[in-house]
Amino acid sequence: MAETAGTSGESAVQRLAARYGVATEYEGFDGTTVTVPQDTLRSVLTALGADVTDDDAVARSLREREAAPWLRLLPPVVVAEAGRGDTVAVTLAEGDSVRIRLWPEDEPDEARVLEPEQGGTPESAEVDGRTRRRVQYALPQDLPLGWYRLEAVTDSGERAEVDVAVTPVRLSTTDRLRGRRRWGYMAQLYSVMSSRSWGVGDLSDLASLAAISGVQGADYVLINPLHAAEPAPPVEPSPYLPSSRRFFNPLYLRIGDVAEFPYLRPADREVVARLAAIQRKAVLDPGSIDRDSAYAAKLKSLELLYTVRRSPYRQQQLEAFVAHAGQPLQDFALWCALREELGEDSPLWQDGARSPEAPYAREARSRLSHRINFHVWLQWLLDEQLEAAQRAAHRAGMDIGVMHDLAVGVHKHGADAWALQDVMASGVSVGAPADMYNQLGQDWSQPPWHPEKLAAAGYRPWREMMGTIFRHSGGVRIDHVAGLFRLWWIPEGNDASDGTYVYYDHEAMVGVLALEAELAGVVVVGEDLGTVEDSVREHLERKGVLGTSILWFEMDGEVPLDPSRYRELCMASVNTHDLPPTPGYLDGVQLQLREDLGLLARSPEEERADARRQLETFFTAVQDAGYLPEGLDAPQERKIEALYRYLCDAPSLLLNVALVDAVGEKRIQNQPGTSDEYPNWRVPLADSDGRPVMLESLPRTDRVNALVDVLNEALGTHRRTPTGRAPRQPERRDPTDPLGQDS
C-alpha cells in the first residue's frame, strides 16, 4: 500500500504515530537506530483506536487527531504539582463564556470558583469552520495534596467534569530516610516456611520473618508480588504473571489464623486437621513447592470455615471492608466465580461473559452470589493477615516494614484484563525488544494500559491498584518502572522483536503514584535496570523514587564501579531473583543449568572462563578494599560476607540482604528463557547442603547471624528488642497445631 509522504520525508503513518506517542524509530541495544516497519506502526495505531485501513483513513485520522484537543472543553484529567502554579486549559467556542468550579473529591459543598490566568493571550484555532479559543485557568497554589473534581459549564450549555490530582513535588517518605542507611531482607515468601506452613510460605510466616529480622536490625522485608492468581488450581507459579494486581492471592492465607476456626463443627475440624498434616509434610521436602496441592487443601478448609457464623463484630468488619473496596472487588469476585464455573477456554468469555456487564455475567451476579461472596470474604481475610504482618514488623522495631512488589502487568486471560478491558489495549502485548541477552526479544503476554483511555478514566484503575497495595505496607518496588514512561508493544502475530515503544504521560503516571504513596506514607523503589533512558532516572530521582543497583551489573568499563559511587537514592543488592543466589553464583550453578538446558550462547569452556574472570575482577576489588584479608582462597561464606561489606560502602539508602545468601541456598529461583524445563518460582528455601531451612531456625543459625553482624557493623545499626510501637493483640494459639509449637 502506498504511503503519503510528509514534508520532512515522514510518511503519513509515521506522522500519525508521532501524534499518538508511538515511536517510529528507536535505538537498538547495539547502538544502531532501528526504523519501525510500517506494518508494525499500523497494527499499534489500530490498537490505539486509529483508523489506518487505507491512505484516506490515515489522512482523516491525522486531521481528527490534530483537531481533538480543540473540541474538548476540558482535558481528560488534570495532574498538577503542589505549589507549582499549574493551570487548566479550557477550550470553548469563540464568544462563549464559562464558569469553572473546583472542589475536594466527595465534598461539592466546598467548591471554589476559578479565575482565568492574568496576562495570558488565549490561543485560537479554526476547527470545522468554527473558531475555538483556549483560556488558561489558574489552580489555587494553596491546594493540599489530594484528589479534586473540576467542572466547566458554558453559557451555550456545554459541560464537562474531570478529576484533578494535586501531587507532591517530591516524596517526603524518601527524604525522611536520609541520614541513616537501612538494610532489609529480600525474600520469595512462598519459599519461606515454618513448621506450621502448609507446603508454602504464608502471611503468618511473613509476620514471623518480619519479627525475626526486625529484632536482628532490619528495617524492611522485600517480598515477591502477592498478586492474585487463578481462583482454583491449577495456578500460574510465576508471581510476575498474575490474574490481578489489585487483589491478593488466597494461597498465602494461614488457615489457623482465621478467627472462626475454633467454632468449626468437630467433623469439619477433623477434615482440616487431616489436610494440615498432609501439607505440613511437604515443608520437609526440599525439592519443589506444589502450589496446586497446597491451594486445593486451603480452599477446602476455607470453604468449611466460610460456613461458620460470624460474630456481629466480625460481620461489621467484613461489611466495612466490602464498602471500602467497592465495585472493583465485586467485579474481581465475579470473575473468580465465573472462572470456576467456565474454566479458561469457554466460548462464553468471548460472548455472554466477555465483560462484567455482558448478559451472562450480569445474570451470574445473582446466580453465583454465594460464591462471589466467598471470594470477597477471602480478600477480607487477606487484608486482615496483611495488616497483622505489617503490625508485627513495626512491633519488632522496623521503620518501613513489609515492602511489596508490583508486577509489570497481568495475564491476558486474567481478572484485571477482563474487568479493566475498557482501559487496556487489545491486539497487542507487552514485552521487551532484542538485547544482548535475548536477541529475539521478549513477549510477556500481558495487555498494556491504553494511555488515553486510562487518562480518560482519571487514572482511577491505577490509583485503585496503588491503594490496595499500599493499604498495609511500608514500601513498594515497581518492577520495570520505565514502563510508566514507555512500554514495548508487540502486535499479535509478530515476533517479540517486531514491536515499538508507546509513550505514556509519565508526569501523570508517576504523579499519581507519588500522590498515593505520600498519602499512605509509603517508600517507593523503581526497578530501573537494563536499558533505561537518562531522562527516566532523572525524573524519578526528582520525585524521590529510589532506583535499583545490582552489584554484578555496576561496572566502570572493565572493572567494578566503586560502591561509593552508587546512587544515594537507591536500593542496592548483591543479586536479584533473576540471578542465582550468591552461593550458587560463586559455584557456577547457572552455567551448569544453562548448559544442561541448551541455553549457552558459547561453548561451556568459554562461558566458564568468562565467569571466572568476572568473579576474579570483583574479588580483587573487594580484596583491595580490605574486606577479604584471606585472599581469593577464602571460604565461600567469608567471600559472601566480604561482598556484602563491600556493598555497604555504597551511600544507597536501602541495602538488600538476599535471604537465600544468608542461609547458603544455591538453587536458582527463576531461570529466564524456561517454563517447563525448570521449576521456576517453586524452589523452597534450603541451606548449602540442600536441607530445608525453617523460619524457627533463623535466629539460631551461625551463618545468618554472621552476615547480619556484617550489615549492622557496617551501617552502624544494631540488634533490637521489640519496640511495642503497635498495640499489643492477644496471642492466639494456632488451632491446627495440636502441640501449640511456636513458629
DOZA-36358 format. One record per residue (C-alpha): x, y, z. Coordinates in steps of 0.25 Angstrom, whole numbers, padded with zeros to 4 digits, always signed. Each point is the difference from the previous one (the first is absolute). Layout:
residues N
XYZ/...
//
This chain:
residues 743
+0000+0000+0000/+0005+0014-0004/+0004+0009+0011/-0002+0015-0001/+0013+0007+0004/+0001+0013+0009/+0008+0012-0003/+0011-0005+0009/+0001-0014-0007/-0009-0007+0010/-0012-0008-0005/-0014+0004+0005/+0000-0013+0008/+0013+0005+0007/-0006+0014+0003/-0013-0007+0005/+0009-0009+0009/+0007+0012+0006/-0013+0007+0003/-0004-0013+0008/+0014-0001+0007/+0004-0012-0008/+0015-0001-0003/+0003+0000-0014/+0015-0004+0003/+0008-0003+0012/+0014-0003+0004/+0003-0015+0000/+0009-0007+0011/+0012+0001-0010/-0002+0015-0001/-0005+0000-0014/-0013+0007-0004/-0012-0009-0003/-0011+0005-0009/-0013-0007+0004/-0007-0007-0012/-0013+0007-0006/-0008-0013+0003/+0004+0000+0015/-0004+0015+0001/-0013-0003-0007/-0003-0011+0010/+0004+0008+0012/-0009+0012-0005/-0012-0009-0002/+0002-0005+0015/+0000+0015+0004/-0013+0002-0008/+0004+0007-0012/-0005-0004-0014/+0011-0003-0009/-0007-0009-0010/+0005+0008-0012/+0007+0013-0004/-0013+0008+0001/-0003-0006+0014/+0014+0004+0005/-0002+0014-0005/-0013+0001+0006/+0005-0006+0013/+0011+0010+0000/-0010+0012-0001/-0008-0005+0011/+0011-0002+0009/+0005+0014-0002/-0014+0006+0002/-0004-0009+0012/+0007+0009+0011/-0008+0012-0006/-0013-0007+0001/+0001-0003+0015/-0005+0010+0010/+0010-0006+0011/+0012-0010-0001/-0004-0014+0004/+0007+0002+0014/+0009+0010+0006/+0012-0005+0008/+0007+0012+0007/+0011+0002+0009/-0002+0007+0013/+0005+0014+0001/+0004+0000-0015/-0010+0010-0005/-0006-0009-0010/-0012+0004-0009/-0011-0007-0007/-0003+0002-0015/-0014+0003-0002/-0004-0001-0015/-0013+0006-0004/-0007+0007-0012/+0003+0014-0004/-0009+0010+0007/-0004-0011+0011/+0002+0002+0015/+0003-0010+0010/-0001-0003+0015/+0011-0008+0007/-0002-0007+0013/+0009-0009+0008/-0003-0008+0013/+0007-0011+0008/-0005-0013-0004/-0013-0004+0006/-0001+0014+0006/-0008+0008-0010/-0005+0010+0010/+0015+0005+0001/+0000+0004-0014/+0009+0012-0004/-0002+0008-0013/+0013+0002-0008/+0004+0012-0008/+0008+0001-0013/+0015+0002+0001/+0003+0014-0001/+0008+0006-0011/-0001-0012-0009/-0003+0001-0015/-0011-0011-0004/+0004-0010-0011/-0010-0002-0011/-0002-0009-0012/-0010-0003-0011/-0007-0013+0002/-0011-0005-0010/-0002+0014-0004/-0002+0005+0014/+0010+0008+0009/+0004-0006+0013/+0008+0007+0010/+0008-0005+0012/+0001+0007+0013/+0009-0004+0012/-0006+0000+0013/+0009+0000+0012/-0001-0011+0011/+0001+0006+0014/+0014-0002+0005/-0004-0003+0014/-0008-0013-0003/+0004-0011+0009/+0005-0013-0006/-0012-0009-0004/-0011-0002-0010/-0010+0010-0005/-0011+0002-0010/+0000+0011-0011/-0013+0004-0007/-0001+0010-0012/-0014+0005-0005/-0001+0009-0012/-0011+0010-0003/-0004-0008-0012/-0002-0013+0009/+0013-0007-0003/+0004-0007+0013/+0012-0009+0005/+0005-0006+0013/+0013-0006+0002/+0010-0005+0011/+0011+0009+0006/+0012-0006+0007/+0009+0009+0008/+0013-0008+0002/+0012+0002+0008/+0012+0007-0006/+0008-0011+0007/-0003-0011+0009/+0003+0003+0014/+0000-0015+0003/+0013+0000-0007/+0006+0012+0006/-0003-0005+0014/+0010-0012-0003/+0012+0010-0001/+0010+0000+0011/-0001-0015+0003/+0002-0012-0010/-0009-0012+0002/+0001-0014-0003/-0011-0011-0002/-0002-0014-0005/-0004-0003-0014/-0008-0013-0001/-0009-0008-0008/-0011-0002+0010/-0006-0013-0006/+0014-0007+0003/+0001+0005+0014/-0007-0010+0009/-0002-0004+0015/-0004-0013+0006/-0014+0006+0000/+0000+0003-0015/-0009-0008-0010/+0011-0003-0010/+0001+0014-0004/+0005+0013+0008/-0012+0008+0004/-0004+0014+0007/+0002-0006+0014/+0014-0004-0005/+0002+0014-0005/-0004+0006+0013/+0011-0010+0007/+0010+0004-0010/-0002+0015+0003/+0000-0003+0015/+0013-0007-0001/+0007+0009-0010/-0005+0013+0007/+0007-0005+0013/+0013-0003-0008/+0000+0015-0004/-0007-0001-0014/-0010+0012-0003/-0008-0007-0011/-0003-0014-0007/-0001+0001-0015/-0008-0011-0005/-0005-0006-0014/-0013+0005-0005/-0012-0006+0007/-0010+0003-0011/-0012-0009-0003/+0002-0012-0009/-0011-0009-0005/-0012-0002+0010/+0002-0015+0001/+0012-0010-0004/+0007-0001-0009/+0006+0014+0002/+0011+0007-0007/+0013-0001+0008/+0006+0013-0004/-0003+0011+0009/+0003+0010-0011/-0011-0006-0009/-0012+0003+0009/-0015-0001-0003/-0002+0014+0008/+0010+0010+0005/-0012+0006+0008/-0002-0011+0009/+0007-0011+0008/+0003-0015-0001/-0008-0008+0010/+0011-0011-0001/+0007+0009+0010/-0010-0001+0011/+0003-0007+0013/-0012-0009+0003/+0002+0000+0015/+0000+0015+0001/-0014+0001-0005/-0008+0004+0012/-0012-0009-0003/+0009-0012+0001/-0003-0004+0014/-0015-0001-0003/+0001-0010-0011/-0009-0012+0002/+0008-0012+0005/-0001-0008-0013/+0005+0012-0008/+0011+0003+0010/+0005-0014-0002/+0000+0001-0015/+0008+0013+0001/+0010-0007+0010/+0002-0012-0011/+0003+0010-0011/+0009+0008+0009/+0008-0013+0004/+0002-0003-0015/+0004+0014-0004/+0010+0001+0012/+0008-0012-0005/+0003+0008-0013/+0007+0010+0008/+0011-0010+0002/+0001-0003-0015/+0012+0008-0005/-0004-0003-0014/-0011+0008-0006/-0012+0008+0005/-0013-0005-0004/-0009+0012+0000/-0012-0008-0006/+0000-0010+0011/+0001+0011+0011/-0010+0009-0006/-0010-0012-0002/+0001-0003+0015/-0001+0014+0004/-0012+0003-0009/-0007-0013+0006/+0003+0005+0014/-0005+0014-0003/-0013-0004-0006/-0003-0007+0013/+0004+0012+0008/-0009+0008-0008/-0012-0007+0005/+0003+0004+0014/-0009+0011+0005/+0008+0013+0003/-0002+0008+0012/-0007+0014-0001/+0013+0007+0001/+0007-0009-0011/-0012+0002-0009/+0001+0015+0002/+0015+0000-0003/-0003-0008-0013/-0010+0009-0004/+0009+0012+0002/+0011-0006-0008/-0010-0003-0012/-0005+0014+0000/+0014+0006+0000/+0004-0010-0012/-0012+0004-0008/-0004-0005-0014/+0014-0004-0004/+0000-0011+0011/-0014-0005-0005/+0005-0001-0014/+0012-0008+0004/-0008-0009+0008/-0010-0002-0011/+0012-0004-0010/+0004-0010+0011/-0013-0006+0000/-0002+0000-0015/+0014-0006-0002/-0003-0011+0010/-0013-0003-0008/+0005+0002-0014/+0015-0004+0000/+0010+0008-0008/-0005-0004-0014/-0015+0001-0001/-0005+0008-0012/-0009+0008+0010/+0012+0008+0003/-0001+0006-0014/-0015+0001+0001/-0009+0001+0012/+0011+0001+0010/+0009+0009-0008/-0001+0011+0011/-0006+0003+0013/-0012+0006-0006/-0002-0011-0011/-0013-0008+0001/+0005-0013+0006/+0009+0008+0010/-0012+0008+0004/-0008-0012+0002/+0011-0007+0008/+0001+0011+0010/-0013-0005+0006/+0001-0015-0003/+0014-0001+0005/-0001+0010+0012/+0004-0010+0010/+0013-0003-0007/+0002+0015-0003/-0001+0003+0015/+0009-0011+0003/+0011+0006-0008/-0003+0014+0006/+0002-0007+0013/+0013-0005-0004/+0005+0013-0003/-0004+0005+0014/+0008-0011+0006/+0012+0004-0008/-0002+0015+0004/+0000-0004+0015/+0012-0009-0001/+0008+0010-0008/-0003+0010+0011/+0005-0009+0010/+0013-0002-0007/+0002+0015-0001/-0003+0001+0015/+0010-0011+0003/+0010+0008-0008/-0002+0013+0008/+0000-0008+0013/+0013-0005-0003/+0006+0014-0002/-0001+0000-0015/+0000+0014-0006/-0006-0004-0013/-0006-0014+0002/-0005-0008-0012/+0004+0005-0014/-0009-0006-0011/+0004-0002-0014/-0009+0004-0012/+0001-0008-0012/+0001+0007-0014/-0014-0006-0005/-0010-0011+0001/-0004-0012-0007/-0008+0002-0013/-0011-0009+0004/+0000+0005+0015/-0009+0008+0009/+0006+0013-0003/+0000-0002-0015/-0015-0003+0001/-0005+0010+0009/+0009+0012-0005/+0000-0003-0015/-0006+0014-0002/+0013+0006+0004/+0009-0011-0006/+0005-0001-0015/-0004-0013-0007/+0007-0006-0012/+0014+0002+0007/+0008-0005+0011/+0012+0006+0009/+0014-0005-0001/+0014+0005-0003/+0008+0002-0013/+0012-0008-0003/+0012+0002+0009/+0014-0007+0002/-0007-0011+0009/-0013-0002-0008/+0003+0003-0015/-0014-0005-0004/-0006+0010+0010/-0010-0004+0011/-0015-0001-0001/-0006+0000+0014/-0015-0003-0005/-0005+0012+0008/-0010+0010-0005/+0005+0015+0002/-0008+0011+0006/-0006+0009-0012/+0006+0013+0003/-0011+0009-0004/-0011-0009+0006/+0007-0001+0013/+0001+0016+0000/-0015+0001-0004/-0003-0009+0013/+0007+0010+0008/+0011-0010+0003/-0010-0007+0010/+0004-0014-0003/+0015+0004+0002/-0004+0007+0013/-0008-0011+0005/+0011-0010-0002/+0009+0008+0008/-0010+0002+0011/-0001-0015+0002/+0015-0003+0000/+0003+0012+0009/-0011-0003+0010/+0009-0009+0009/+0014+0003-0005/+0011+0009+0003/+0006-0001-0014/-0001-0004-0014/+0009-0005-0011/-0005+0003-0014/+0005-0010-0010/+0005+0006-0013/-0003+0014+0005/+0004+0005-0014/-0014-0005-0005/-0006+0012+0007/+0007+0008-0011/+0000-0010-0012/-0004-0014-0003/+0004-0009-0011/-0013-0004-0008/+0000-0013-0008/-0011-0002-0010/-0007-0013+0000/+0007-0010-0009/+0013+0008+0000/+0013-0005+0005/+0004+0006+0013/+0011+0009-0006/-0010+0005-0010/-0007+0011+0008/+0002+0014+0004/+0000+0009+0012/-0013+0007+0004/+0002+0012+0009/-0009+0003+0012/-0002+0013+0008/+0010-0002+0010/-0002+0013+0007/-0014-0006+0003/+0003-0014+0003/+0012+0003+0009/-0008+0011+0006/-0012-0008+0004/+0010-0011+0005/+0007+0011+0009/-0013+0005+0005/-0006-0013+0005/+0014-0004+0006/+0001+0014+0007/-0015-0002+0006/+0003-0014+0004/+0014+0003+0006/+0007-0010-0010/+0014+0000-0005/+0001-0003-0015/+0011-0007-0007/+0001-0001-0015/+0007-0012-0007/+0008+0008-0010/+0010-0011-0005/+0003-0002-0014/-0002+0010-0012/-0006+0012+0007/+0000+0014-0006/+0008+0010+0009/-0012+0009+0000/-0008-0011+0007/+0009-0001+0011/+0001+0015+0001/-0015+0002+0002/-0001-0012+0010/+0011+0006+0008/-0006+0014+0000/-0013-0006+0005/+0007-0008+0011/-0002-0014-0006/+0012-0009+0003/+0008-0007-0011/+0006-0014+0000/+0014-0005+0000/+0005-0014-0001/+0015-0002+0004/+0003-0010-0012/-0006+0011-0010/+0007+0012+0005/+0013+0001-0009/+0009+0012-0003/+0005-0005-0013/+0007-0014+0002/+0001+0002+0015/-0011+0000+0011/-0005+0014+0004/+0004+0004+0013/-0012-0001+0009/+0003+0014+0006/-0005+0005-0014/-0013-0007+0001/-0012+0009+0000/-0005+0004+0014/-0015+0000-0004/+0001-0015-0003/-0003-0014+0005/+0013-0008-0002/+0002-0015+0000/+0010-0010-0003/-0009-0008-0009/-0015-0001-0004/-0010-0011-0002/+0003-0002-0015/+0015-0004+0004/+0004-0012+0009/+0002+0002+0015/+0014+0005+0002/+0005-0013+0006/-0005-0007-0013/+0006+0011-0009/+0014-0002+0006/-0002-0015-0003/-0004+0003-0014/-0014-0007+0001/-0006+0009-0010/+0010-0005-0010/-0002-0014+0002/-0015+0002+0000/+0000+0008-0013/+0010-0011-0006/-0010-0011+0004/-0012+0008-0006/+0008+0003-0013/-0001+0015+0003/+0015+0004-0001/+0004+0010-0011/+0014-0005-0001/+0008-0013+0004/-0001-0004+0015/+0015+0002+0001/-0001+0015-0005/-0012+0003+0009/+0008-0006+0012/+0012+0007-0003/-0007+0013-0002/-0008-0002+0013/+0014-0003+0008/+0006+0013-0006/-0013+0008+0005/+0001-0006+0014/+0015+0003+0001/-0002+0014-0004/-0010+0002+0011/+0007-0007+0011/+0013+0008-0004/-0008+0013+0002/-0006-0006+0013/+0014-0004+0005/+0006+0014-0004/-0011+0006+0009/+0005-0008+0012/-0011-0009+0001/+0006-0014-0003/+0013-0001+0007/+0001-0015-0002/+0000+0003-0015/-0007-0007-0012/+0002-0014+0007/-0009+0004+0012/-0012-0009+0003/-0012+0003-0008/-0008+0005+0012/+0011+0011+0003/-0001+0004-0014/-0014+0003+0000/+0001+0007+0013/+0011+0009-0006/-0009+0002-0012/-0011+0006+0009/+0011+0008+0008/+0004+0006-0014/-0014+0003-0003/-0002+0007+0013/+0010+0011-0005/-0011+0005-0009/-0007+0012+0004/-0013-0006-0004/-0011+0002+0010/-0005-0015-0001/+0008-0012+0000/-0006-0014-0003/+0005-0013+0006/-0005-0011-0008/-0005-0011+0010/+0005-0011-0009/+0014+0006+0001/-0002+0001+0015/-0003-0015+0001/+0009-0005-0011/-0010-0004-0010/+0006-0003-0014/-0012-0003-0009/-0006+0010-0009/-0014+0005+0002/-0002+0004-0014/+0007-0004-0013/-0003+0010-0011/-0004-0007-0013/-0006-0012+0006/-0014-0004+0004/-0002-0015+0002/+0015-0003-0001/+0003+0005+0014/-0009+0001+0012/+0000+0015+0000/-0006+0007+0012/-0002-0013+0007/+0014-0002+0008/-0002-0001+0015/+0011+0007+0009/+0011-0010+0003/+0014+0001+0005/+0013-0002-0007/-0001-0015+0002/-0015+0000-0006/-0006-0002+0014/-0013+0008+0002/+0001+0013+0008/-0011+0002+0010/-0003+0014+0005/+0001-0004+0014/+0015-0003-0002/+0004+0013-0006/+0003+0007+0013/+0009-0011+0004/+0007-0002-0013/+0015+0004+0001/+0001+0003-0015/-0012+0009+0001/+0005+0007+0012/+0014+0002-0005/-0006+0007-0013/-0009+0009+0009/+0011+0004+0008/+0008+0005-0012/-0012+0009-0004/-0002+0005+0014/+0014+0003+0002/+0002+0007-0014/-0013+0008+0001/+0001+0004+0015/-0013-0007+0003/-0002-0010+0011/-0009-0012+0004/-0013+0004+0007/-0010-0004+0010/-0014+0001-0004/-0005+0015+0001/-0014-0002+0003/-0004+0011-0009/-0012-0007-0005/-0012-0003+0009/+0002-0014+0006/-0010-0010-0004/-0004-0013+0008/+0008-0011-0005/-0008-0011-0006/+0005-0015-0001/-0001-0006-0014/-0011-0010+0002/+0005-0008-0012/+0013-0003+0009/-0004-0010+0011/+0014+0002+0006/-0001+0015+0001/+0014+0002-0005/+0006+0013-0003/+0002+0005-0014/
//
